[in-house]
Amino acid sequence: SVSVSPMWLRGSAHLGFLLTLIVSAWCTKGVAHRKNLDDLQTTARKLLEHPKFSTLSTETQQGIHNIAHSATRTKYTTQQTGTSTLPLRQSRYHTVIIGAGISGLTAAHELVTSTINPVNGNEVLIVESRNRVGGRVVNIPLKSKPGVVVEGGGTWIGPTQSEVKKLADQFSLKTFSTYYRPELTPDLLVSASTKPYVDALNKLAQTIPLDTPWTATDAAKYDAMVFEKWVNDTVPSSNPVARTELLQSTGVSLGGTAREISFLFYLWFLRSTGSFQLYNGLRGGAQDTRFVDGSQALPLAMETKLRGLGVTFFFNTKITDIRQSENVNNADLLIPLTTRNLTVVASHVVIAMGSGDRQFVKFTPPLSTDHQEWSKNWPLGDGTKAFLVYDTPFWRSAPFLRDVPMILAGGIPVFDYSPYNTDKSGGPGVLLGFLGSEGGNGANAAKEREQVLRAAVTLEFGTTAPTDREYVEQYWGPDSGTWNCVGFTKPNVLMTRGATGWRSAAGRKKNIYFAGSDTSSVWIGYMDGAVRSATRVVNEIKSNVLVANTPTPPTSPSVPSTPTVPTVTPPTTATEDDDASELAGGQIAGLVIGLISGFLLLAVGLVLFMLRKKKNKRNKYKTKNAPQVPYTSHPPAGTTLRAATPPAEGFGLGAYPDNGGYSYLNYDGYNNNVMVDPYDNLGAQPGYGGYL
C-alpha cells in the first residue's frame, strides 16, 4: 500500500493540473493561436513534398518540418545507433510504408479508412524510390497515339480475383474484356494431349496448404526437385506437345524456367491461383479483364484520395537502412533519409516491396537468418515487356488472322494488347512480347530488343504485313527499381526458410511487417495478391497495437517447481483486505488533492483573465481621444507609417473604421514608427465582424 497510494496522489494531482492548464490557455486565447497553426501545418506539409525541398537551407528545412509536425511529432536530438550518427532532424509517424505500389497504398488506405481504430492520415508516411506510385504497375503513354497508354507491369484481373476488383470498384474504375475469339483461342481448355497431365498437377496442388505449404505430406520430396524433372518423369517423350506446353507455362507468369523452379513452389502457385487453367486462361482466367485507363489508374486514384486524407508521400527516396532503438524496451524504428537530412521515427514499418529487394536494406540488428536467406534466394531475374504499335490490329482479320496469344519464332510469347474499343475507334493495334533483359536498361540494349521483336513478328506475318508506328518497352531489372516483376523459389528454400522468412513479422517488438504480392497465399504475384497482403499486414498492425496497449494483469503467486527456487513469503502484517482499503483510501485522497489544486490554478487563470480585461479597458480609454488618421484605404498588417508628432510609447494613434470594426495603429517607441496592429493588442472595439 505504501507504494501505491503516492502514485494515485501524483496521478490525480497531475490530472487536475493538466485540466487547469487547458482552461487557462483558453482564457488567454490559446485556441485562436492553435487555429492559425493548423492552417499553417497544411501548407508546411505540402512544402515537405515539393521535389526541390532538399535544396533549402538546413535551418529552413528544420523550421518547415517543425511547423508540419508540431512539437508532439518533431524533435531535434542526435541519436546514436552503432557507430554512425543519425540526421539531427527527426519526424515521428505511427506507420511508415516503404513502397508505393498497390500493396503499400492499400495498407495506407485501410489504416486510415478503417471503421475500427483508424489511424490519422498525417500519422502515415509512404516512402518510394521512384518518382511515381504504382510500383510494378505503370502506364506508358504512346507517342504515336496521344491519350493512349499501355501497361508496363501488372495488367489483367480475373473473375476469381475478388479483392482487387472490389478495390477498383471503390474508385469507379472502368474495365473491359480482353480480346478473345473462341474459334481460335481455347480459353480455359488445354490441348487433348496435355489435359491428363494438367489434371494430375491440379490434383497434387490441392494437397498443398495455402498458408503453410512446407507442411504438405510430400513437401520435402517436392521441394528437392524442379518442375522440369516432374515433367520429364511423367510425360513421355512421345508426347512433345504436352511437354512443350507444360515447360513453357512458367516463363510469363513466374519469370523462370521449369529447370529452375521448385516443384513444391509450382504446386503451391497452382493452389494459390486456383488451377493451371485459371492462371493461363483468358476468358474466366487470370487474363480475363483489363482497365480502360490502364492498370496504373488504380494506384493513381488511391494516391489522390490518400493525399486528401493527410497521408505524406516521399518520392525519389530510397530506403537502405532501418534501425531499432538501442533501448530494448523501446519499440521505435529509426529510418535515416540522408537525402532529406531527416530521420524518420516509426512505431510500425511495412516493407511493401519485392521479396528479392529486401536484401538491399540493412536492418540493425539484422533480421533472422530465415528472413535473410529467403530474400537472397528469391530470384533477382529481369525481364522486359516490349510493344509494337500499329495503326490497326491487323492480326484480327484475314489475310493475317492468327490465334493470339501465341508463341513467335525464338520462343517469344506475344499477346494482343490493343486498348479498349480499338475496332470501333480505328486503332491502334498493339502487340506485346515478353523478352529477356540482357544488356540492361541502356539505349543499345533496348535497340537490340526492338530488333529481335520486329524480326520475330516479320517471321510470323511476312514482309507484307503492316509496318509498326512505334516501339516502346518497360524494362524490369536491377537499375529499374525492381529486380523482377514476378518471382519464385528454387529447390530447398520454401521448405527450409518459408515458415519464418516468407512473411513473418520481424523486429524486437514484431513491428516490421512484410507486404507485397509475393507475400500473399492467394494469387501470389498478382495485383489481387498485393491487395490481400496489405489487408493481412493491417490486421497484424492492429493486433500488435492492441497487445501493446493492453495492461498486463497482476499475476498470482506461483508455487516453485523445485525446492531450489526461492519462494517469496507475503508480509504477515497486512492482509489483502487491508491492502484494498488502503488503496481505496489513497485513491480518494489523491482525487481530493487533485481537485483542490485544480480549482486553485483555475482561480489563478480567472484572475489573470480579469486583469487582462481591465487592461484592455484602460487602453481603450487611452486611445479614445487619440488623433485619427484620415481614412483612405485599410493598410495591410505590418505597414510602417511615420508619425508627425511622436506620442508616448505604446499609445494608440487612432483607428481605421473598417466595416464597423477598428484596426489600431501602435507606436513602437524606438524608431518613431507606427505599425498597423490587427490583433487588438490595445483593445479593439467590436465591429460587425467581431474583433479586427
JOTA-V766283 format. One record per backbone hydrogen bond with DSSP energy under -0.5 kcal/mol. NH is the residue of the N-H (numbers start at 1). CO is the residue of the C=O. If there is no record, write none. Layout:
# JOTA-V766283
<<NH | CO> <NH | CO>>
This chain:
# JOTA-V766283
<<4 | 1> <5 | 1> <6 | 2> <7 | 4> <8 | 4> <9 | 5> <10 | 6> <11 | 7> <12 | 8> <13 | 9> <14 | 10> <15 | 11> <16 | 12> <17 | 13> <18 | 14> <19 | 15> <20 | 16> <21 | 17> <22 | 18> <23 | 19> <24 | 20> <25 | 21> <26 | 22> <27 | 23> <28 | 24> <29 | 26> <30 | 25> <33 | 29> <34 | 30> <35 | 31> <36 | 32> <37 | 33> <38 | 34> <39 | 35> <40 | 36> <41 | 37> <42 | 38> <43 | 39> <44 | 40> <45 | 41> <46 | 42> <47 | 43> <48 | 44> <49 | 45> <50 | 47> <53 | 50> <55 | 52> <56 | 53> <61 | 57> <62 | 58> <63 | 59> <64 | 60> <65 | 61> <66 | 62> <67 | 63> <68 | 64> <69 | 65> <70 | 66> <73 | 69> <73 | 70> <74 | 70> <75 | 90> <77 | 75> <77 | 88> <79 | 77> <81 | 84> <84 | 81> <86 | 79> <90 | 75> <91 | 343> <92 | 73> <93 | 345> <94 | 123> <95 | 123> <96 | 348> <97 | 125> <98 | 96> <98 | 350> <99 | 97> <99 | 127> <102 | 134> <105 | 101> <106 | 102> <107 | 103> <108 | 104> <109 | 105> <110 | 106> <111 | 107> <112 | 108> <113 | 109> <114 | 110> <117 | 115> <119 | 111> <123 | 120> <124 | 121> <125 | 95> <126 | 312> <127 | 97> <127 | 125> <128 | 314> <134 | 100> <137 | 134> <140 | 150> <141 | 139> <142 | 148> <148 | 145> <150 | 140> <152 | 138> <152 | 150> <153 | 138> <154 | 136> <157 | 289> <161 | 158> <162 | 160> <165 | 161> <166 | 162> <167 | 163> <168 | 164> <169 | 165> <170 | 166> <171 | 167> <171 | 168> <172 | 169> <173 | 168> <176 | 290> <178 | 288> <182 | 180> <184 | 181> <185 | 181> <189 | 186> <194 | 191> <195 | 191> <196 | 192> <197 | 194> <198 | 194> <199 | 195> <200 | 196> <201 | 197> <202 | 198> <203 | 199> <204 | 200> <205 | 201> <206 | 202> <207 | 204> <208 | 205> <209 | 207> <215 | 212> <216 | 213> <219 | 216> <222 | 218> <223 | 219> <224 | 220> <225 | 222> <227 | 261> <228 | 258> <229 | 226> <230 | 226> <231 | 227> <232 | 228> <233 | 229> <234 | 230> <235 | 231> <236 | 234> <239 | 236> <243 | 239> <244 | 240> <245 | 241> <246 | 242> <247 | 243> <248 | 244> <249 | 246> <250 | 247> <254 | 250> <255 | 250> <255 | 251> <256 | 250> <258 | 247> <260 | 257> <261 | 257> <262 | 489> <263 | 222> <263 | 225> <264 | 222> <266 | 262> <267 | 263> <268 | 264> <269 | 265> <270 | 266> <271 | 267> <272 | 268> <273 | 269> <274 | 270> <279 | 275> <280 | 276> <281 | 277> <285 | 282> <286 | 278> <287 | 281> <288 | 285> <289 | 157> <290 | 176> <292 | 174> <294 | 291> <297 | 294> <298 | 295> <299 | 295> <300 | 296> <301 | 297> <302 | 298> <303 | 299> <304 | 300> <305 | 301> <306 | 302> <307 | 303> <308 | 304> <309 | 305> <310 | 307> <311 | 306> <312 | 124> <314 | 126> <315 | 313> <316 | 130> <317 | 128> <320 | 318> <322 | 362> <323 | 334> <324 | 364> <325 | 332> <328 | 326> <330 | 327> <333 | 346> <334 | 323> <335 | 344> <336 | 334> <337 | 342> <338 | 336> <340 | 337> <341 | 338> <342 | 337> <343 | 89> <344 | 335> <344 | 342> <345 | 91> <346 | 333> <346 | 344> <347 | 93> <347 | 94> <348 | 94> <349 | 511> <350 | 96> <351 | 349> <351 | 513> <352 | 98> <352 | 350> <353 | 351> <353 | 515> <357 | 354> <358 | 354> <358 | 355> <359 | 356> <360 | 357> <361 | 358> <362 | 320> <362 | 360> <363 | 361> <364 | 322> <372 | 368> <373 | 369> <374 | 370> <375 | 371> <376 | 372> <377 | 373> <378 | 374> <378 | 375> <379 | 488> <381 | 379> <383 | 476> <384 | 435> <385 | 474> <386 | 384> <386 | 433> <387 | 472> <388 | 431> <389 | 470> <390 | 429> <394 | 392> <396 | 393> <397 | 394> <400 | 397> <402 | 395> <404 | 402> <405 | 414> <406 | 414> <408 | 406> <408 | 412> <411 | 408> <412 | 408> <413 | 411> <414 | 406> <415 | 432> <417 | 415> <417 | 430> <422 | 419> <425 | 421> <426 | 422> <427 | 422> <428 | 390> <429 | 390> <431 | 388> <432 | 415> <433 | 386> <434 | 413> <435 | 384> <435 | 433> <440 | 437> <442 | 439> <446 | 442> <447 | 443> <448 | 444> <449 | 445> <450 | 446> <451 | 447> <452 | 448> <453 | 449> <454 | 450> <455 | 451> <456 | 452> <457 | 453> <458 | 454> <459 | 455> <460 | 456> <461 | 457> <462 | 458> <465 | 462> <469 | 389> <470 | 389> <472 | 387> <474 | 385> <476 | 383> <477 | 475> <477 | 482> <480 | 477> <482 | 477> <490 | 377> <492 | 223> <493 | 490> <494 | 490> <497 | 493> <498 | 493> <498 | 494> <500 | 497> <501 | 497> <502 | 498> <504 | 500> <506 | 512> <510 | 507> <512 | 506> <513 | 349> <513 | 511> <514 | 503> <515 | 351> <515 | 513> <519 | 516> <520 | 517> <523 | 272> <525 | 517> <526 | 523> <529 | 523> <530 | 526> <531 | 527> <532 | 528> <533 | 529> <534 | 530> <535 | 531> <536 | 532> <537 | 533> <538 | 534> <539 | 535> <540 | 536> <541 | 537> <542 | 538> <543 | 539> <544 | 540> <545 | 541> <546 | 542> <547 | 543> <548 | 544> <549 | 545> <550 | 546> <550 | 547> <551 | 549> <565 | 562> <566 | 564> <569 | 567> <570 | 568> <579 | 575> <580 | 576> <581 | 577> <582 | 578> <583 | 579> <584 | 580> <585 | 581> <586 | 582> <587 | 583> <588 | 584> <589 | 585> <590 | 586> <591 | 587> <592 | 588> <593 | 589> <594 | 590> <595 | 591> <596 | 592> <597 | 593> <598 | 594> <599 | 595> <600 | 596> <601 | 597> <602 | 598> <603 | 599> <604 | 600> <605 | 601> <606 | 602> <607 | 603> <608 | 604> <609 | 605> <610 | 606> <611 | 607> <612 | 608> <613 | 609> <614 | 610> <615 | 611> <616 | 612> <617 | 613> <618 | 614> <619 | 615> <620 | 616> <621 | 617> <622 | 618> <623 | 619> <624 | 620> <624 | 621> <625 | 621> <626 | 623> <635 | 633> <638 | 676> <639 | 636> <641 | 639> <641 | 674> <643 | 641> <643 | 672> <646 | 644> <650 | 667> <651 | 648> <653 | 665> <656 | 663> <657 | 655> <658 | 661> <661 | 658> <662 | 685> <663 | 656> <664 | 677> <665 | 654> <666 | 664> <666 | 675> <667 | 651> <668 | 673> <674 | 641> <675 | 666> <676 | 639> <677 | 664> <678 | 676> <680 | 677> <683 | 680> <687 | 690> <688 | 659> <690 | 687>>
